[in-house]
Amino acid sequence: MFHIIEIAQLDFDDTTFSMSYPLTSATVAASVATVGVINPILVSGCACQGKYQIVAGFRRANIARDIGIPALPAQIYQVDPENPLAAFSVALCENAAHRVFNHVEKALILHKLSEIFHCPADELVQTFLPLLGLAPNEKVLAIYRQIAEFEDEHKPYLAAHDLPLSLLELLTALAPEDRRAAFKLVSALNINLNKLRELLTFAEEIALRDGCAMRDVLASAEIGAIIAHEKFSAPQKIEAIRDWLRKQRFPRLTALEQEYAAVLKRLKPPKGVQLTTDKSFEDETMSATFRFSTPEQLAVTAEHLAQLAGQPELNTLLRLIQEGK
């Protein structure tokens, strides 16, 4: 049986059963503003005992209040004080039936199940993780428990973006201040897991070497300038940050690479001939690769290679390789 309950009779301060984040939603707000609240909310209690406790429909009720709707339909569901978990399960199933929870909501739900309703870990894993569309294992549970403790400033982005679980796991492993710095990269550049892991590894190694925090490395003016660069695309910014971090991490190696590239350009190998060496300069040799389809082409290439042997730039390249070895 449905009732029409005045907004003023609802207890918006009691968020025991709330599992919506954020409470605002442009889509729901547009719907409520156009046709009102069609699906009844679920409440507990009665008017004679004070305000009604909202069990399900927190977002609809909150939006109705914000746009000035004075009353809305509701179904009375009395919460058993001895078993409030049953009511939370009802609210969870009611929500899960018509929408997909975002990362913040999943973390919030699991946090409440654990801390408010004292649900044991094995029940969280076996029963509630699958209900939330998550794999039933303890590692996943641990990740979402960490997300529940994330700083509030990160939650809007997490709610709006379906980040892969592996990236979330990487973020949960960081200290709060380091995570704040990493989130700036994620939110500004839409960076993927492998790229983020590479950048954080460079930053961590630099921090360990220099006796500072990872966040100090990531907060450098150089990285800030790259992110703010108006003409760079996101992939270009990521690559520029990677190059800068790598240069800070391996200053000698990157200097050798730059000098090697400049000398190789001056050497001007013949067309169709590629001169290469180990990227990390761990091998003291060089390779020359080329293709030919006639004996005459081979003879011409061999003559050009013989001419290269007398160039001073070749000796410089070999010296640089020796220095980097």
C-alpha positions in Angstrom: 0.0 0.0 0.0 1.4 3.4 -1.0 1.1 6.6 1.0 1.7 10.2 0.2 4.3 11.6 2.6 5.3 15.2 3.0 8.9 16.0 2.4 9.1 17.6 5.8 8.3 14.3 7.4 11.4 12.6 6.0 14.6 12.4 8.0 17.3 13.4 5.6 20.0 13.3 8.3 19.6 9.6 8.8 21.8 8.1 6.0 22.0 4.6 7.4 20.5 3.1 4.2 21.8 5.6 1.7 23.9 4.1 -1.0 23.8 6.8 -3.7 26.9 8.9 -4.6 26.6 11.6 -5.6 23.1 12.4 -4.4 22.7 14.8 -7.3 21.9 13.4 -10.8 21.1 15.5 -13.8 19.2 12.6 -15.4 17.1 11.9 -12.3 16.6 15.6 -11.6 15.2 16.1 -15.1 12.9 13.2 -14.8 11.6 14.3 -11.4 11.2 17.9 -12.6 9.2 16.7 -15.6 6.9 14.0 -14.2 7.5 14.0 -10.5 8.4 10.9 -8.4 6.6 8.0 -10.0 8.3 5.1 -8.3 7.5 5.2 -4.5 10.4 5.5 -2.1 10.7 3.1 0.8 10.5 4.4 4.3 10.3 3.1 7.9 8.5 4.4 10.9 5.3 6.4 11.2 4.4 10.1 11.6 3.4 9.6 15.2 7.0 8.6 16.1 8.7 11.6 14.4 10.2 11.7 10.9 10.3 8.7 8.6 13.6 6.9 8.0 14.4 6.6 4.3 15.3 3.0 3.4 15.4 3.3 -0.4 15.0 6.2 -2.8 17.3 8.7 -1.1 18.3 10.3 -4.4 14.8 10.7 -5.6 13.7 12.2 -2.2 16.7 14.5 -2.1 16.1 15.9 -5.6 12.4 16.3 -4.9 13.2 18.4 -1.8 15.7 20.5 -3.8 13.3 21.4 -6.6 10.4 22.1 -4.1 8.1 19.1 -4.5 6.1 19.1 -1.2 5.2 15.4 -1.0 5.9 12.1 -2.8 4.6 8.5 -2.8 6.1 6.1 -0.4 5.8 2.5 0.7 6.0 1.8 4.4 8.6 -0.9 5.3 9.2 -1.4 9.0 12.9 -2.0 9.8 13.4 -4.8 12.3 15.7 -3.2 14.9 17.0 -6.7 15.6 17.9 -7.3 12.0 18.6 -4.0 10.1 20.7 -5.9 7.6 17.5 -7.3 6.1 16.3 -3.8 5.3 19.7 -2.8 3.9 19.6 -5.9 1.7 16.1 -4.9 0.5 17.3 -1.4 -0.4 20.4 -2.9 -2.1 18.3 -5.2 -4.3 15.9 -2.4 -5.1 18.7 -0.2 -6.3 20.6 -3.0 -8.1 17.5 -3.9 -10.1 17.4 -0.7 -12.0 21.0 0.8 -12.1 24.7 0.0 -12.0 26.6 1.1 -8.9 29.8 3.2 -9.5 33.1 2.6 -7.7 32.3 4.9 -4.8 28.9 3.5 -4.2 30.3 -0.1 -4.2 32.9 1.0 -1.6 30.2 2.8 0.5 27.9 -0.3 0.4 30.6 -2.7 1.5 31.8 -0.3 4.2 28.3 0.0 5.6 27.8 -3.8 5.5 31.0 -4.3 7.4 31.0 -1.4 9.8 27.4 -0.7 10.5 25.7 -4.1 9.9 28.7 -6.2 11.0 28.6 -8.5 8.1 31.4 -11.0 8.2 34.1 -10.9 5.5 33.2 -14.3 4.0 29.6 -13.2 3.5 30.7 -10.0 1.9 32.8 -12.0 -0.5 30.4 -14.7 -1.4 27.1 -12.9 -1.3 27.5 -9.2 -1.7 30.4 -8.8 -4.1 28.6 -10.8 -6.9 25.5 -8.7 -6.2 27.6 -5.6 -6.9 29.0 -7.1 -10.1 32.4 -7.9 -8.6 34.5 -11.0 -8.5 34.0 -12.9 -5.2 37.5 -12.8 -3.8 39.2 -11.2 -0.8 41.5 -9.1 -2.9 38.6 -7.2 -4.5 37.0 -6.7 -1.1 40.3 -5.2 0.2 40.5 -2.8 -2.7 37.0 -1.4 -2.2 37.6 -1.2 1.6 40.5 1.1 0.7 38.5 3.1 -1.7 36.0 3.8 1.1 38.8 5.5 2.9 39.8 7.7 -0.1 39.9 11.4 0.3 36.6 13.1 -0.5 38.2 15.2 -3.3 38.8 12.0 -5.3 35.4 10.5 -5.1 33.5 12.6 -7.7 36.1 11.5 -10.4 35.9 7.9 -9.3 32.1 8.0 -9.4 32.1 9.5 -12.9 34.7 7.3 -14.5 34.7 3.5 -14.7 38.4 3.0 -14.0 39.8 -0.6 -14.3 40.2 -2.4 -11.0 43.9 -2.8 -11.6 44.3 0.9 -11.7 42.3 1.3 -8.6 44.5 -1.2 -6.9 47.5 0.8 -7.8 46.0 3.9 -6.3 45.0 2.2 -3.1 48.7 1.2 -2.5 49.8 4.9 -2.3 50.0 7.1 0.7 47.3 9.8 0.8 49.5 12.7 -0.4 51.1 10.6 -3.1 47.7 9.4 -4.2 46.6 13.0 -4.5 49.5 13.7 -6.8 48.8 10.6 -8.8 45.1 11.5 -9.2 46.1 14.7 -10.8 47.8 12.7 -13.6 44.8 10.3 -13.9 42.1 13.0 -14.0 44.1 15.5 -16.2 45.4 13.0 -18.7 43.0 10.0 -18.6 46.1 7.8 -18.3 46.0 4.0 -18.5 47.4 1.6 -16.0 50.7 0.7 -17.7 51.6 4.4 -18.3 50.7 5.4 -14.8 52.7 2.5 -13.3 55.7 3.5 -15.3 55.5 7.2 -14.3 55.0 6.3 -10.6 57.9 3.9 -10.7 60.2 6.6 -12.1 58.9 9.1 -9.5 59.3 6.6 -6.6 62.9 5.7 -7.6 63.8 9.4 -7.9 62.3 10.1 -4.5 64.2 7.2 -2.9 67.5 8.4 -4.5 67.0 12.0 -3.6 65.5 11.5 -0.1 62.2 13.2 -0.9 58.5 12.1 -1.2 57.0 10.8 -4.5 54.5 13.7 -4.3 57.3 16.2 -4.4 58.6 14.7 -7.7 55.1 14.6 -9.2 54.4 18.2 -8.1 57.5 19.6 -9.9 57.0 22.8 -11.9 58.1 20.9 -15.1 55.3 18.4 -14.8 52.8 21.1 -14.0 53.9 23.1 -17.1 53.5 20.0 -19.3 50.0 19.3 -18.0 49.0 23.0 -18.6 50.4 23.0 -22.1 47.5 24.0 -24.3 48.8 22.7 -27.6 49.8 19.2 -26.4 47.2 16.3 -26.6 46.9 14.0 -23.6 49.1 11.3 -25.1 51.7 13.9 -25.9 51.6 15.2 -22.4 52.0 11.7 -21.0 55.0 11.1 -23.2 56.6 14.4 -22.3 56.1 13.7 -18.6 57.6 10.2 -19.1 60.6 11.7 -20.9 61.2 14.2 -18.2 60.9 11.7 -15.4 63.2 9.3 -17.2 65.8 12.0 -17.7 65.7 12.8 -13.9 65.9 9.1 -13.1 68.7 8.3 -15.6 70.5 11.6 -16.3 73.7 10.0 -17.6 71.9 7.5 -19.8 69.6 10.0 -21.3 72.5 12.4 -22.0 74.3 9.6 -23.8 71.2 8.8 -25.8 70.8 12.4 -26.9 74.5 12.7 -27.9 74.3 9.3 -29.7 71.2 10.4 -31.7 72.9 13.6 -32.6 76.1 12.0 -33.8 74.2 9.3 -35.7 72.3 12.0 -37.5 75.6 13.6 -38.5 77.0 10.3 -39.7 74.3 10.0 -42.3 74.1 6.3 -43.0 73.3 5.5 -46.6 69.7 5.1 -47.6 68.3 1.8 -46.6 71.0 1.1 -44.0 70.0 1.1 -40.4 72.7 1.3 -37.6 71.5 0.2 -34.2 72.9 -0.7 -30.8 71.4 -1.9 -27.5 68.9 0.7 -26.2 70.5 0.6 -22.7 74.1 0.6 -24.1 74.7 -2.7 -22.4 76.2 -4.2 -25.6 79.4 -2.7 -26.9 78.6 -3.6 -30.5 76.6 -2.0 -33.3 74.5 -3.7 -36.0 74.1 -2.6 -39.6 70.9 -3.9 -41.3 70.0 -3.5 -45.0 68.2 -5.3 -47.8 69.2 -6.0 -51.4 67.8 -7.9 -54.3 70.8 -7.9 -56.7 74.5 -8.4 -56.4 75.0 -4.9 -57.6 72.9 -3.4 -54.8 75.0 -5.4 -52.3 78.2 -4.1 -53.8 77.0 -0.5 -53.7 75.9 -0.9 -50.0 79.2 -2.5 -49.1 81.1 0.4 -50.7 79.0 2.9 -48.7 79.6 1.0 -45.5 83.3 1.0 -46.1 83.2 4.7 -46.5 81.4 5.0 -43.1 84.3 3.1 -41.5 86.5 6.1 -42.2 84.2 8.7 -40.7 85.1 10.2 -37.2 81.5 10.1 -36.2 81.5 6.3 -36.3 84.4 6.2 -33.8 82.4 8.7 -31.6 79.4 6.4 -31.6 81.5 3.4 -30.6 83.1 5.5 -27.8 79.7 6.5 -26.5 78.6 2.9 -26.5 81.6 1.9 -24.5 80.9 4.7 -22.0 77.4 3.6 -21.5 78.3 -0.1 -21.1 
